[in-house]
């Protein structure tokens, strides 16, 4: 192998082996892990790749744009001596990029104020600020029961065919902090989604007039799956720049994380690693956390990153490794339920398994309303009793139920029809949400309200 | 916070450090224990730690055992948990370490290796229940799956606090909860109406016990902390309700008469209304309970 130096990188001619998206090179020296490599085929076309593994005199490169057409003797590899970086500036707003951060909207490359490593750096836990600012999404099921706060990472667990895209689009349209005028900037990372889903989001951003504050990263279903592994990282790099350098409040939408994990599994298998659950690599948890943990707020900086990853649960199975591990890292989850969807309830947000772990700190007096926590808790507890009653009614019939249980059945129906259900363009503020909550709570007898204090009952019970 | 030391290895930090962080924590705990302090160490979560172990083991290409975890997983777990205990220090004082380890089994499956091995090395187990958590029953500790092997060791302390009543009260309510578990299976099939009222009073008492005693609101000024003395009095009044109710039912009263009593919602609200230093009020409610039950009794004489 001959070595020739061009600029900062070193170039080698000839590769050892090609297998799937991976290329093996031998006879090289001094290349670093996660370093960027250019793979140049016989015709001189450049494809980007990343070093996955190095050992003495050899390296494995993962090629982002696929390896078809590469020949063993005719391919040249140039090691750039730097990790994958993304050039950022305020001009990235409103632009469309591929997963690697190359513009694909036919515009000129945006100005680069600085280049940032897409792998990011963990935030020192003590430098983080605790998220406690309530984001009003205008959706009762979220605001009332599973409140989102600024800097939180709250995934949507969905299934194929459920309207997760519509819900997330509605959130991006309506999300705001009470008493603040600033709109969220949106970073949208599409991983392995269909073309029409991507265009649905773009159209939606256009309609709501936020397109000028959106950065899109598209890696569609037919794009190379290796590129999918970098897409969320590039997107989060953009988000970090906007939040921590430009002091903006950024909402990051990652869709669909299941596709990302599929790609991870694909690469892991090719690398002959020992698989853990369902063939996913043992480091799936660490890998996901590196993505999810890049959300939050940092002390002394104005901006914030709020993450809403979407993932589809294969076969609606919430214990599948992808939703299961995600649930352990993120601060709660919004679960969509097929049964509600079939009954034409939009948004079909499942009452019981959904959860926001940061809710308790973002609600209450001064933030939403003093009775919010108790109302939510009472609704959860009553709705969970409704589920028991329904299971019972399915066996013995409605007529055999006790009068109290029949009241609960009515409550359940009203809860789903009046509280959970709302229009796609209906924007309810938090007071309205709580009032609807009280209206249906008032259909239960007072003695059943164990979770609400007496003063609150006197103040709100039965008031129209 | 002045008495707390935090070892933070968030999930996006290197896994090798995650494996070490649990040892860093317990070593610091031992340092203070040797100075005669009583130290509590919370390890959250030991599953993440075990996964770090698995990841490193995989990278070292060791032969995997159960679910890809290394074969030495139980040994490592035992080594960690056995570092808890009470010691007499060289200066003649007493120090201790209590370990509270959280385990987060994938998919909530308690049969996976980390949970199973951990249960071999600990004597007290609090099982969090998904159904309770979904109903926002906090703390979601399942009363039937959880256990403590220390009951005998601590019963003396509790007996002193309760005037010798604790063992009896605990046994009484555990017995009712067990019965309820069985009755619920029947109720799920045919509904509560077919049960005789002597059984329905068991269900009612357990519902009351769950709402009034087991479920706590950590944001309520009064309910966030419940002293042992208040717990004993609350438990006592709930068991009184059962016993008096059962007697009345045997005399011919029906369950709805008992359920409708005003005092029932008073008992359910003790946790919010009676503060820890004012627990004599519970005695008043207890008198009220006796009085209302007496009224029913008189109807059947």
Interface residues (C-beta under 8 A of the other chain):
Chain A: X122 X125 X126 X273 X274 X275 X276 X277 X282 X283 X285 X286 X289 X290 X292 X293 X294 X319 X321 X324 X325 X328 X329 X352 X353 X355 X360 X364 X373 X376 X377 X380 X381 X384 X385 X391 X392 X395 X396 X400 X401 X402 X447 X450 X451 X453 X454
Chain B: X8 X10 X11 X12 X13 X15 X48 X51 X52 X54 X55 X58 X61 X64 X67 X68 X104 X106 X107 X108 X109 X131 X133 X134 X135 X136 X137 X187 X188 X189 X190 X191 X192 X193 X211 X212 X215 X217 X219 X220 X264 X265 X268 X269 X272
